[in-house]
């Protein structure tokens, strides 16, 4: 149930909130974010058994995909190439 509520929150916040400016890194094409709750039907892998994924609708993907992870709390898996730089207080 926690993962389903996380998916709903992720979809809602992607429409309303921007990506945090502290996000750094890049997608490693692991596909784990595309398997959150259920495997996205648009997720494909380069070769049978390959670990490199691709989105077949990449240029048309919805905001919850485009902005993932939007904030540090959304990063749900380790292979993700994105990370968040800690904000230093002045």
N, C-alpha and C positions, 0 to 999 in steps of 0.2 A: 504493500500500500504506500510506503514511503516513496518508492520510485515513481509511482503514478502521480502522487501529489507533486513531486519534484518536476515531473514533465509538464504538469499544468502550470506551475509557478514559472518555469522556464519559458513557456510559450507566452504567458501574460506579460512578464517583465521584458521580454524581447521587443514587444510592441511599444512599451512605455519608456524604457530606460536605455541609456547609451552604454556602450562598452566602457569599462573603467579605463582611465588613462594610464593606469599602472600595469596594464596587460602588455606582455612582451613575448617574443618567440614566434613560432609559426607552426602550422599544422604538419604533423608527421605522417598523415594519411593512414593512421592505424584503424580508423573506422569505429572505434569504441563509442564515441558520442552518437553515432548513427544507430547504435544498438540499444540505446537507453530506453528501457521498458520493452520495446519490440524493435526488431530489425527493420530499418527503413527500406521500403521496396525499391528505392532509387540507389541504394548502396550496392556497388559491384566491386569485385577485386580484379586486379590486373590479369593474373593468371590463376588457374585452378590451384588453390592452396597457398597463394601469395599472401603476404601480410600487408601489402600496399593496396589501399582501397581508393575508390573514386566515386564521386557523386555524378550520376548521369544527368542531373538537372542543375549542375553547379551554378550556372549563370542565373537560374530562376529560383534557387533555393529560398525558403522562407526565412524570416528574421531570426527565429530561434536556432536555425542552423548557421546562418551567416554570422551571428554574434556570439556563438558558443566558443569558449566560456566567457560570458559577459562580466562576471565577477568571480573572485576567488572561491566563494562558496559553491559555485556551479561546477567547478572542475572535479569531476567524479571519478577520474581514472588516472593512473600514473603514466601510461605511454604518451599522453597528450604533450605536444610540443610547446604549449602555452604555459606561461607562469606569470605570477604577479609580483611586481617589485614592491617591497615594503615602503610605505610612505614614511619619511623621516620627519619627526616633529621638530619644530624650530624653537 
